[in-house]
Amino acid sequence: MRRLATLRHRLSQWLLRAGPPEPSPIVLGQSRIFVLPTGAGVGFAGALLVMLIASINYNLGLGFALVFLLAGVAVASMVHAFRNLLDLSVRPGRAAAVFAGETAQFHLLVDNARRFRRPALKIGTPRADTPLELAADETRDVLLAVPSEQRGWMRLGRVVLETSYPLGLIRAWCVLLPDLDCLVYPAPERDAPPLPRGVQSDSGERLRRAGDEDFAGLRRHRLTDSPRHVAWKAVARGGPMLTKEFAGAEGGDVTLDWNALPEDLDVEARLSRLTAWVIAAAAAAVSFSLRLPGGRYGPDSGPAHEEACLKRLALFGLPDAPHG
């Protein structure tokens, strides 16, 4: 059983090598569908062979009839499995950005344009799969969860749509390469230092004495801090537990500068710290700018600015295009 699974996996790897993404929609024609017996199908064929040999040795007419009847059932099962996939179409959906280490959520739209249902389907990646059943003329949004490992563009890659309907003796499957990518941000640093304080603004003004009027920065949370001053948005985005601090005078924009980071931090550690600071600054609703080698972004505030800065951090040193 294990050897059969290994052989089938190697055959699939050789026949169905990954290539460039396919244009949408991906329609499953006859030439795309492959058919092989399952482990149960191989056992079933072996039992039929034994029955056939016994029927020949003992000249059993009813034995011949039973063998050919069961063989016909197996052939019909092959036709039904093939037909269960024929003319299905798959379109890429959406994939929201995630942080490295989180699970990327890829959405695929599976269309059944025929007037009969498609039961016992299964769609997934080499790591996980999702059961699926389509009614007549139905379109289903299927979610595929894939763990992310590193920042940058993450391609969904090879997707397998298969069925063993109706008896589990035959496996019909096809391999798809949807044009779907997910942007993976750098993982925010755990217990990152608070946002830079006392940074001089473009107007030359600095943040001054403590008070409760204007935001001055973030610091590590203490048990005695008021829950009203906790940067809950930063916590929800996976950032550290931080507390907002305020100043009595108006402060300038916060600058998150690549060159101001400690020299012992490597590239990924710098990106991780800057990611945590971008999340913290956005959660505190302060205006900030991001300075990276080769460009400056901001000062600005709001979700759009946060997303733009996180994207720049995710693609630092990498191609901007998904398939570049």
Order of alpha helices (4+ residues) and beta strands (2+ residues): alpha-beta-beta-alpha-alpha-beta-beta-beta-beta-beta-beta-beta-beta-beta-beta-beta-beta-alpha-beta-beta-alpha-beta-beta-alpha
